[in-house]
Structure formats: structure tokens, C-alpha cells
Amino acid sequence: MLKTLKKFVIGPPLSSKDLIHQRLSKKVALAVFSSDALSSVAYATEEILLVLVPAGWAAIQLSLPVALAIGVLLLILISSYSETIHAYPSGGGAYIVSKENLGKYPSLVAGASLLTDYVLTVSVSAASGVAAITSAFPHLYHYRVTLALFCILLITLANLRGVKESGILFAFPTYFFVFSFASLIAVGFFRYFFGNSPHPPVHHFAAQMEAINYFLILRAFSAGCTALTGVEAISNGVPAFEAPESRNANITLVWMGLILLALFLGITELSRFYHIIPQEKETVVSQLAREVFKGGLPYYLIQVSTALILFLAANTSFADFPRLSSLLARDSYLPRQLASLGDRLAFSNGIIVLGLVSGLLVVLFQGKVHLLIPLYAVGVFISFTLSQAGMVVHWFKLNSRSWTWRALLNGLGALATGGATLVIAVTKFSHGAWMVIVFIPIMITAFLAIRKHYEMIVGQLTPKAVDLVLPEVHRVLIPISTFNKGTVKAITYARSISKDVRAIYISLDPGRSAKLQDIWKEWNLEIPLIILDSHFRSVIQPLVEYIDRLQEENSNQLITVVLPEFVPAHWWNQILHNQTALMIRGTLLFKKGVVVTSVRHILDY
């Protein structure tokens, strides 16, 4: 039944030879890898305004210069990552670039930063998408956490079906968003310049306003830098593109950058024209759409497209988080289960982990975007800086033609993103960024501990000649609770592997012990029945103590514990029976010199 359900939800398994057919065209890849960056248009302007509003209307006029500065940084990043794509056609994420050019610890910082950012991307995207819905339908505001969790669940299931299927599924909403926002900007500018002049809403600013200073502008800049999250996604996922991978990825990167720049600057300038300022229960985009379209169907289409792109922005993380996790797992910095492809040729374990952790964050922060945003950009800008710095070292090491120009380009990217990282860390530190700054070293410590564990295991599992020497004694113990077909099968198996076989019965009732002894004599079994009294009604402790006594007699022996078990025909019947065998297996799991095996008798009904 579980197999049938799994096949229905995520589809039938795909053969490994089908992996090449899971590659993405440029149009589909734009939807898969750009939804995160494009979706930031829905909230980046609002984050800038939230910082500037307390300083009054004069400060709000600075929103466009701040957005232009962020646009310049975007162009630098696009140019820099274009070089990264050509240099690392196998996937030039910050982790790989830092690992090859900067060393172990910078690469771990990059890996931890990106993993953190990917988790926050899912949480912020889901929460922002729900905010777009509740702006149009305010009565849903109190259900925002449930709605966000439901959206994360749907995206997780879609990605478990495979990268190509999820990309095709998400292509329409991405292009619908781009068309909707382009229409909003075009109509908004047309009505502002050629229609009736907008009547700006009356805003009452606090009597005690903040002073306009450089620190305020830097805070607004750092808040708006959330527009740049997701820019690195295409360089991380180059292997997912159709051939020629580097060329197609580079073209898609340029498309994404130009679309993002146009939409971000357009929304920011229109918000200034129409005197839009943030409200607690309605987003800036919602207010702007109401002013431009005066409500009606176009307004609701804008809100639907915004909600869809914000939900789908999480898909970028679902494409990159599992891939990065698999790289870290292959290097033994994360559990190796994360390196395995699932039935649908996707890194299923990484997808599930991302869904669970991001859902937990939504619950902890009650689905409030403004609480999650301060945690958001720190990690990705750290990875930006390390990636660009790593590329500078790469060009110096390569020393090829035009390496100087390329090194200067990536060096400019490293300086720009490094400066932005410091600004974001300082200005957002007290607003929650400190959590990310503290959490990244904790993650690196966990990476190193996992790596040390795997190295220690390799050392202990390396075979030596002495390991081939047979033990002097091989004893087989059969814990039994009664005498039935399962017991007989276990005895038969035990006698086939050893001459020293003993049945162990834990006595809780003298009457039942005597009855079992009579059965033993009646059947004339050739193996001894050892009865162990349990004064404290424990079934497991007397068995463990008996094994300890045997091991004290001879240190060079092997003890096999054979567990007779019967398996009901239906899984739901299992709850009607005790799980003693399972508890014995769990107790003996960490006991040296003991092998535990099961002999199962499968029932017909």
C-alpha cells in the first residue's frame, strides 16, 4: 500500500540511464533557477521603504537612488557569475569555488552560508506568498502559518517528482508573474505621465522622525539587498542545463539579471510616484496595484501572480539545497544519505530535510515576513564574497589569456559583495542577523564533527590479518517465550551454524517455566534449555547479564543471538503483538562480539 501511495504521489521510479533526459532547456531553467531572484521584487522595495519611512517623506525620496545602487551591484554580480559559469561548467557554486581556491575552512563557511540561505529562502518565500494572499483576502490573515506550511508541503512533493517535472510545472507561474508585473509597471507609468495624476493617500508620519543620515541610507541599502538573493542559483546548477551547458546557463543568467533589474527599479519608482508606504496587513505591491488598476480583475491577477512566484521562489532552493548537500555529503561533511539519488533521480533526502526545516522556521516565526527577512541576506552575501574571491585566485592560478581582466572583474565583485556583507551584518545585527552569524560557526563545527566521525570509522573498519582468524568458540543463544513453529525454525537454523546452541527462557512465572520444561522433555530436543529468573520482571536484563558472563569466560568467542519472530499477514496486525525481539535487537546493537539475526515465520492471515 505504501509503495502504491508513493508511486501515485511522486511517480514511478526512473532508470539511471534517464538522467540525461532530465536536463532543462533555457526557458524551463529560467523558471527553476530564477524564481527566487525574481520573486524578491515582491518585497525588496517594501524592505527599503520600511527603513526610510520613519525619517519622513524626504527620506522616502531616496528609495530610487538606493535601488539604483543595488542595481549596480546586481550588474557586477551577473558579470562575475558569468565568468564563474565558464570556469566551472560542472557547477561553480561558492562551495566548489572556495574549496578549490581558498581551502577547507572558507569552503565550509560558504557551504554553511548557502544552506542557511536556502532554508530561509523557502521560509521567506512561503510567508511572503501568504502575505500576498492575505492582502487580497484579509480574513485569511490568522491562518497564515497553516497556509505557508501547506504550500511548502506541495512544493516538496512536486520536487520529489524530479527536477524536470517540477520545472515544467513551475514555468507558467514564473512567466505569468513577469508578464503581470511588466503590465503593472507599464500601465502605472502610462497613467502617471499621460492619464489623470494620482491622488496620493494621506500619510501621517510620527512627530518625532528619525534623522536622515548615512547609517539610515546604509540600512535601507542592506534591506533592499534581499533583491539579490538567488542570483547565484544558476551558477550552482549548470549541470542541470541542456548541452552546451555553460552557454545556456550564461544566457539564462543574463535574462534573469535584466528582468530582475527592470522589475525592481520599476516597482520602486512607481511606489515613489504613487506615494506608497508599507502597511501592516497589506503589502506595497498590493497597494500599488490598487492605485494603478483601481481594484477589479487586474488587481487580483497581480496578487495571484505575486503569490505564485513567491511560493515557487522556494523551488530554487529545492533545486540547489539538495545538490549542495550532496556535495558536502560526498566530502563527508554531512550524512552520506544526502548524496544518494532517489527513485525520481532527485536528491530526495535533501528535499525532505529542506521542507521540514523551513516549515519549522515558519512555525517558530509565526509566518511573519519582517521577522524572517533580517536573517535572510547575510548568508548569501557571505557566499557571494567567497565565490568571487575564489575566482580571483582561480584566474591567478590559471594565468591564461585575458586572466587579468577576469581577475579584476571578479575582484570588483568580491569587494562589492564584501562591503555589502559588512553593511548587512552591522545594520541588521540587532534585528536578527546575529542568529545567522552565530549559527554558521555552529554548522561548521557540526560539519567537522561529521567528517571526523567518518574518518574514524574508516580507520576502524580497515581490515587487518588478525581479523581473518576464526574465534575459538561460536555460541548461539535463542531467546524464547513459548514453543511454536517459529521456535522450531530458529532451533533448526541455529544448529546449522553452531554445535553450541542454547535456548534461553526468561522466567516471570514459575508455572509457565515448569510447563515449558515438560514440553522440552516431551520433544526430546538436543539443545539445553537455560531458564533465567527475572526478579524485577525484565525480559532483557537477565539475557544481557548472561551474555556478559559468557564473554567473561572466553574473550575470543562469537555469540550469535537468534530471534524467532512471526510476521502477521497484514501490517496493522503488528500492533496486537509485543515487540520484545525489537527491544532485544536494539539493546544488543552496541554490544561487541554479539551478532543478532532473526528467523521469521510468516503467517497466512
Secondary structure by P-SEA (a helix, b strand, c coil): caaaaaaaaccccccccccccccccaaaaaaacccccccccccaaaaaaaaaccccaaaaaaaaaaaaaaaaaaaaaaaaaaaaaaaccccccaaaaaaaccccaaaaaaaaaaaaaaaaaaaaaaaaaaaaaaaaccccccaaaaaaaaaaaaaaaaaaacaaaaaaaaaaaaaaaaaaaaaaaaaaaaaacccccccccccccccccccccaaaaaaaaaaacccccccccccccccccccaaaaaaaaaaaaaaaaaaaaaaaaaaaaaaacccccccccaaaaaaaaaccccaaaaaaaaaaaaaaaacaaaaaacaaaaaaaaaaacccccccccccccccaaaaaaaaaaaaaaaaaaacccccccccccaaaaaaaaaaaaaaaaaaaaaacccaaaaaaaaaaaaaaaaaaaaaaaaaaaccccaaaaaaaaaaaaaaaaaaaaaaaaaaaaacccccccccccbbbbbbbbccccaaaaaaaaaaaacccbbbbbbbcccaaaaaaaaaaaaaacccbbbbbbbbccccccaaaaaaaaaaaaacccbbbbbbbbbbbcccccccccccaaaaaaaaaacccccbbbbbbbbbbcc
